[in-house]
Amino acid sequence: MLLTVTLNAAIDKTYTLACANTPGDVLRVQDMQATPGGKGINVAKAATALGQRVMATGFLGGHAGRWVQEQLTAEGILCDAQPVPGQTRTCINIVEPDGRQTEFLEPGPEISAEALNDFLVRFERLAREACAVTMSGSLPRSVPNDIYAQLIAICKRLGRPALLDTSGAPLQQGIRALPDVIKPNLQELGQLMGRPIACETADVLACAQALQATGIGLVVVSLGAKGAVAVTHDAAFHVIPPQIEAVSATGSGDSFLAGLAVGMLRGQTLRDTLRLATAAATANALNIETGRVHIEDVHALLPQVKLRQMPAW
Amino acid sequence: MLLTVTLNAAIDKTYTLACANTPGDVLRVQDMQATPGGKGINVAKAATALGQRVMATGFLGGHAGRWVQEQLTAEGILCDAQPVPGQTRTCINIVEPDGRQTEFLEPGPEISAEALNDFLVRFERLAREACAVTMSGSLPRSVPNDIYAQLIAICKRLGRPALLDTSGAPLQQGIRALPDVIKPNLQELGQLMGRPIACETADVLACAQALQATGIGLVVVSLGAKGAVAVTHDAAFHVIPPQIEAVSATGSGDSFLAGLAVGMLRGQTLRDTLRLATAAATANALNIETGRVHIEDVHALLPQVKLRQMPAW
């Protein structure tokens, strides 16, 4: 089983307007779509689509949290989250007829020290039952920036691979606990390096190598439509996705992480794992819904993924 | 017991921004407040504050509907609503630092013919247990415009006073069933008359008289801060509220209706009932929260309400 962690879960609502979004007006929403959101939940959805049994955890609060749990259950995803007082946040995306989008992100509930401690106990129990653990996304209020470092330490103690995908301080502190996999994009890599990184393979490779050398098993730097650079202690690859007509790339990074985790759990080679991750990320971009991967698309895209071994050093 | 009907209930959320609401941006919400909303729910809150036992009914759906029910229960309001598939809608009010407000109104669930029939059965049972019934607000999708007329007919059959506060076609069709009380504002009165009505007592009085003459027991035309004109078959009053520093008049009309219903239920004179309604409406305007009436404010305001008998005709 794959355990996916979503500390800052959300209900993602899309409001489609028939008119322009004009501040000061009363605006009737023509269509409303709601899905459970948060990067770790996207990972759970994509990994489930790839045929993996998944347990989702994190914090869920109130009726909004119960709605998220129900939706996950309906998709065949197990869910054992830490209940917290208050309501799981809602993120609203306003879509206008001309395609312009405006997002409103609710602050979400505060996490008490007690709920955090209860979650750590719950996490350890769930990680023990899991074969690998993904941790994704930002933190809710009052959760310390070293939370991922704490979770990774638990994974290491239990001998469970930990895959980390976050940004800012939680990433900076998380990598010190030496997760098995990190998947920064160029901006996140720049945050870690303290300088902007251009999308040039040589620089990206050097930075990924430096990070890997600290003791991280696999560093994958995602380059959007240009694919990703993957570095282990004895190999480096540039993995290049097939060219497609993208509908929405939102959630493609999460689908990539799902592919990495599923490939690892299946004992696939690094090459095949990178191919699966890239096919899953590309398949996600074929749909408007975030984290929605169709397995037929993955099968069709897999043979089109190109893998270029980079010079060893 | 007072029965309040809210067919189009909502979760009213207020998003306070620390920055301007700029379309196209990702906006973090600094503070989020949620309250159960819908005009009939405001009536229920205000009547409860006036010391009246209240049962709220209408349609509620999903986790959002259960949240509304929980909040009402926590306020001491009984709730027996018709469950419907889908989620009770959310209405979002975006408040910027400069005070500008933007509202997004979700469409809410469709009401099936079956749910509507079940509601009519439920309503008859609840109305039988009640001493008076208020009906407030707009209709959810697929509910016919004669719904209030149907509910009023049930009330008349059971001998329960029916107080109607709505607008547009539901008001137009509702008055044909001859409710005991209607409370149009100037705009709604204009809709009924087919012409704009100026806030001049003579014209308002004439229109209210014409409506009352069709067989409506009490016609109260609300004039905002200028009070209201109330017409029965043998009397007419202009009721004038105390001058206050208003914080938010939203919900004052609902609090007025609550005061009318409570005064009637207590067997008060028309004069005292109008005074109570006006004091409740004024008390509501002292608070930012819609439908929030403090009984101490009502007691303090009551002696300041002025009542002017208008010439009989």
Contacts between the chains, C-beta under 8 A, distances in Angstrom:
chain1	res1	chain2	res2	distance
A	15	B	104	6.0
A	15	B	106	7.4
A	20	B	23	7.9
A	21	B	23	4.6
A	22	B	23	7.9
A	22	B	102	7.8
A	23	B	20	7.9
A	23	B	21	4.6
A	23	B	22	8.0
A	23	B	23	7.0
A	23	B	94	7.6
A	23	B	96	7.4
A	23	B	100	6.1
A	23	B	102	4.8
A	24	B	100	5.2
A	24	B	101	7.1
A	24	B	102	5.9
A	25	B	102	6.2
A	25	B	103	7.5
A	26	B	102	7.9
A	26	B	103	4.4
A	26	B	105	6.8
A	27	B	102	6.9
A	27	B	103	6.5
A	27	B	104	5.3
A	27	B	105	7.1
A	28	B	105	5.2
A	28	B	107	7.4
A	29	B	104	5.7
A	29	B	105	6.2
A	29	B	106	5.1
A	29	B	107	6.0
A	30	B	107	7.2
A	31	B	107	7.4
A	32	B	106	5.0
A	32	B	107	6.3
A	34	B	87	7.4
A	62	B	67	7.1
A	63	B	63	3.8
A	63	B	64	6.8
A	63	B	66	5.6
A	63	B	67	4.4
A	63	B	70	7.7
A	64	B	63	6.8
A	66	B	63	5.6
A	67	B	62	7.1
A	67	B	63	4.3
A	67	B	87	7.8
A	70	B	63	7.8
A	87	B	34	7.4
A	87	B	67	7.8
A	90	B	90	7.8
A	92	B	92	7.0
A	92	B	104	7.5
A	94	B	23	7.6
A	94	B	104	7.1
A	96	B	23	7.3
A	100	B	23	6.1
A	100	B	24	5.2
A	101	B	24	7.1
A	102	B	22	7.7
A	102	B	23	4.9
A	102	B	24	5.9
A	102	B	25	6.2
A	102	B	26	7.9
A	102	B	27	6.9
A	103	B	25	7.5
A	103	B	26	4.4
A	103	B	27	6.5
A	104	B	15	6.0
A	104	B	27	5.3
A	104	B	29	5.7
A	104	B	92	7.5
A	104	B	94	7.2
A	105	B	26	6.8
A	105	B	27	7.0
A	105	B	28	5.2
A	105	B	29	6.2
A	106	B	15	7.4
A	106	B	29	5.1
A	106	B	32	5.0
A	107	B	28	7.4
A	107	B	29	6.0
A	107	B	30	7.2
A	107	B	31	7.3
A	107	B	32	6.3
